[in-house]
Amino acid sequence: MNWWETEFLAVKDNMLWIAGQSAESLAGRYGTPLYVYGKERILERYARLDDVLARHSPLPAHICFAMKANPHRGILRLLQRRGAWIDAVSPCEVETALKAGFPAERILFTGTSVSRADLRRVFAIDGLAVNIDAAEQLDLMSEVRRAEFPAKSIRVFVRWNPGIGRGFNAGIITAGKKSSDGTPVKFGVEDKKVIGVFARARRLGFHPVGLHQHLGSGWVREDFGMVQTAVDRLVRKAREVEKAGFPLEFLDFGGGFGPRYLKNRSVFPLEDYVAYLSAAVAGAGLSVKALAIEPGKYMVGDAGVLLLGVEYVKESYGKIFACVDGGTFNTVPRPAIYLQAHHEIVNASRIDGQAKARITVAGNLCETGDIFGRERSMPLPISGDVLAVLCAGAYCRSMASNFNLREIPREVLI
Ligand SMILES: Cc1ncc(COP(=O)(O)O)c(C=O)c1O
């Protein structure tokens, strides 16, 4: 068993229980495939982070939920009521956050390849801050502002690329010159251009208030050293920016930490990280008034599961396939996109007991790669069993497609 029981997931009567309800009863009530999210788990994550920040941070610290991880309206409202801020990456995310009750002043729009149309939509919202991803983006911003919002004071951050990045696989390393597979990294302003962007932003009538970085996603313990180096770089850069005449209000360290997807995988030392960045800021003599971090996965990843119904079990060329009623691309696309992404799969109807079999969990899409898990050890499923794909709270529903014109599953927040 490469997973563990939490207040969200438990084993009772040899079956999986989710937030106090059996997976089978949830599947029976709402049908499968089904995403199930746990309110208490999400609130516990938020409270833990809030507590760690309160104990270490020398300044007020904003938890900006990276809503791309899961923009479910109920989750947004839950976090909004707790005082969270929002990291939004598209105009539609911004508008969704506003509808969920977030005031614009608590939203940072961090776009990439932004269009004039994007800018028109976000500039129309009073109080929103806009993160600049490129010197060249500033030209577009200026053009749109001059034409349509000439009198408007718009707060801006600069997203810099500190020259190093860190993430669990190549597709989710978002800083540095190249990702681990050689892909050039498209995000952020290169080191030597940062001061120039601050200066130009001010000259063009924007109000620069923050410096931001985001290194990547899915950090584990082994990433801590590199992350510390990047924290030092951000603080050093902030000092340089301030010395150049641009006092900062916000220093934003991005997201990237946790959760643990597998029991045998190391855990990123969150408290040590917060203590480290807090000490770095405290000793830097900056005029910064608040810190920000942007957790996505940490906040919701292990607070969600996907339930799948087994239609039939097929044997072919010596392999056993549990054929389920959902497809990876429509539900949990991460393993199909990132080779290293792994989601534990549990036979929720019979956790333990009879001899385990090596089961390949196959989805209902016309695609060879539509496999939830290869040769996973679990009690042999039978038709009607419910399988649970764990850690499906982040970047699953939000990345799901309608491939094969299959529906995206229903979501329940319990
Ligand atoms: C700018 C930014 N901030 C925060 C995040 C959240 O990262 P994570 O979910 O790993 O915490 C992302 C994810 O890609 C991001 O691009």
PDBQT file of the ligand as one rigid body, heavy atoms in Angstrom, charges set to zero:
ROOT
HETATM    1  C1  LIG A 501       2.618  31.541 -11.347  1.00  0.00    +0.000 C 
HETATM    2  C2  LIG A 501       2.261  30.301 -10.618  1.00  0.00    +0.000 A 
HETATM    3  N1  LIG A 501       2.057  30.351  -9.303  1.00  0.00    +0.000 NA
HETATM    4  C3  LIG A 501       1.698  29.260  -8.598  1.00  0.00    +0.000 A 
HETATM    5  C4  LIG A 501       1.539  28.027  -9.202  1.00  0.00    +0.000 A 
HETATM    6  C5  LIG A 501       1.129  26.862  -8.368  1.00  0.00    +0.000 C 
HETATM    7  O1  LIG A 501       2.035  25.835  -8.309  1.00  0.00    +0.000 OA
HETATM    8  P1  LIG A 501       1.748  24.606  -7.357  1.00  0.00    +0.000 P 
HETATM    9  O2  LIG A 501       0.426  24.069  -7.712  1.00  0.00    +0.000 OA
HETATM   10  O3  LIG A 501       2.840  23.650  -7.626  1.00  0.00    +0.000 OA
HETATM   11  O4  LIG A 501       1.795  25.120  -5.957  1.00  0.00    +0.000 OA
HETATM   12  C6  LIG A 501       1.765  27.913 -10.572  1.00  0.00    +0.000 A 
HETATM   13  C7  LIG A 501       1.635  26.609 -11.240  1.00  0.00    +0.000 C 
HETATM   14  O5  LIG A 501       1.976  26.366 -12.334  1.00  0.00    +0.000 OA
HETATM   15  C8  LIG A 501       2.138  29.085 -11.308  1.00  0.00    +0.000 A 
HETATM   16  O6  LIG A 501       2.348  29.031 -12.626  1.00  0.00    +0.000 OA
ENDROOT
TORSDOF 0
